[in-house]
Amino acid sequence: MPRKLIIGVIGGGNQASDEGLRMAEEVGFLIARADAVLICGGLNGVMQAAAKGAKRGGGLTLGILPTGNKADANPYIDLPVATAMSTARNLIIVRTADALIAINGSYGTMSEMAHAFDQGKTVFALRTWPMEKAGVEEGLFVPVASPKEAVDRALEYARRALTAERPGEPFDSKTT
């Protein structure tokens, strides 16, 4: 039996917009309904909203915490990982996720996106940092219009990554 896909949701904490929180909860729900695992930073804002949606959808949530205390995880995290690594934990999230969805966000989200680009992983972006002018390789940053599109495309990307159909190639946004 193949392992479950792991979809990362990255985004703003305290500064997340109401729209971002609504989208994150829907993304989390859709990830769970697709029988994938949600991984996030485990704290508040987009992370909490996505985890809440995943729990509503019957899913499993993994929170990679910046602190050394598992009790800091939001109440929707099933598996808190207390790293005591501050923002260095962002690399763990990116490396563990089979695909990433960015929603809103601040500098932590930008660092996660940079780690993903450095590894050749595509980020599916819902109203997050505008990367079009940053020189990011085409295909590594894919703006999407809705939570459903974000999850559908992330799942397809993760399936391809998991089965190694196209190792090392960026996501071709024109084929999905």
Buried (B, 14 or more C-beta within 10 A) or exposed (E): EEEBBBBBBBBBBEEBBEEBBBBBBBBBBBBBBBEBBBBBBBBBBBBBBBBBBBBBBEBBBBBBBBBEEBEBBBEBBBBBBBBEBEEEBBBBBBEBBBBBBBBBBBEBBBBBBBBBBEEBBBBBBBBBBEBEEEEBEEBBBBBBEEBEBBBBBBBBBBBBBBEEEEEEEBBBBEEB
